[in-house]
């Protein structure tokens, strides 16, 4: 096993806010990485092998960074935040492993998915291991309040994933249901990542709520853009195939906006391709045309922008500092990112 | 959703120790059942539907009973034990859901498996939900010691499942490796179920260790017999198909004993049927003949008996009481049970 994690691939050299936050918290993030490696260990060799495969592919590590940032912002104990940041990344990694099994995905972070390389069985079980380990790490924080926040977030993530499964291939899925799915499956962990830093630092309720709201709004914006990128991204930069959501019949913002004023003919097209997953080779291109003709991607980005603005707004009452400024900048970055 | 759980089907009218323990703790178990129903709830209807499907099929609920028994035995707070007992059953249920996906099983507790009825995707995700919920329930216990015990047990279970996966179809798997698998995947949760009752009741280290050892030994005996039943049970009583382990090429005690003194011809047979999973219709009958000719089932039961005796022995220093006597009787029952 390599004993170093790949550095996050932040996809371009430009000085984006995620890079700046990463740089500022670099020494702390190294401690988190060390804990991630340490807790991936198991006497069963397949576990570190599979976990390392996914984690070393270099995700953005945005969630642990948020935990570190929200702790540092209030001068909380960085030592205590490391375990929590690593735990948050483990929850996220476990979710990815199970997601890729559920979605039958083949590519993530520019590599074959773990389920393709190691099999669905190993992905399910190693996901369970990472999930259990995340709780072991959280317990070390010694705070029942924090355990309550993160265990609740985990349950909400799973609920969001099940709701997403139930709405897949259902073209009647509306915007509130879609927002419920992404606030659960994605934003809940962003929110918890931000909240635990404030709790760890002993902040009052209104500050904790502000950080939690920031995480919820940022995570929602992040996921909406993720869903837009599945119809708009440069495949190489994205690190996975575009059109995956279309193939699976996932009901995401671009589709829901396109369906709002769909002609009868378009509705029949969506029903066949998404509802019944009966797809031909040219269907994705045609889907893109319809999406374009309804300005559905622009509407999707505008929706994400609204959440990004709300995220910034939620921090307004907090004292100004370097990290707060970076967190505000980060909301814009979630919109303009290309991966 | 039904608002009552099916009563455990203890498969025969005779007055077995599990029934007697169930009767003694009946009022407490009703509280646990109420918590199980309450915590299965979700606004996403598929979650209670699937969870209810499996839980209402009526398992033995032996693990939550052990938590109740080990709390009652030391006059601990029964109120606090209910959440933990329900949490333990949720961990077990989550494991079953994922196991059946991994094993591609079709039948459990006399019903079609959840993955067959609801699909693998839903089983994986609802398993994740129950697992997260179990942690939420544990947090309510307010004890970091107990959270440490149960989160560690969860990680060990996952390790055991991965090790089992790695040894499946590997006919070189030896007895120590097999015992490592079952002590992890099964006995770890039995051990934790017993240990938390003693911890909750504020018992000293030697008592906690005694209860933990009892759980480990009992759980190991239980799993060894489970593995024997897959080659010996009355299918109707067992509630699942016999021969499943053979079909999957799982390396369990009856096979490992049969391989110890295998002829060259037999070794070739095992290599083909288990190693390469190339099986013909008559192969299971032939496997049973070989197992019989090596007294491999008798040896398996003797091994389980040894663990059952150790379980009883581990309680010897504890004060005599009705529950202790029942726990001792339960060790014999794990050997003689037919399901």
Interface residues (C-beta under 8 A of the other chain):
Chain A: X42 X43 X44 X45 X46 X47 X94 X95 X98 X101 X102 X120 X121 X122 X124 X125 X126 X128 X129 X131 X132 X133 X135 X136 X138 X139 X142 X144 X147 X148 X151 X152 X154 X155 X157 X158 X159 X161 X162 X163 X165 X166
Chain B: X42 X43 X44 X45 X46 X47 X94 X95 X98 X101 X102 X120 X121 X122 X124 X125 X126 X128 X129 X131 X132 X133 X135 X136 X138 X139 X142 X144 X147 X148 X151 X152 X154 X155 X157 X158 X159 X161 X162 X163 X165 X166
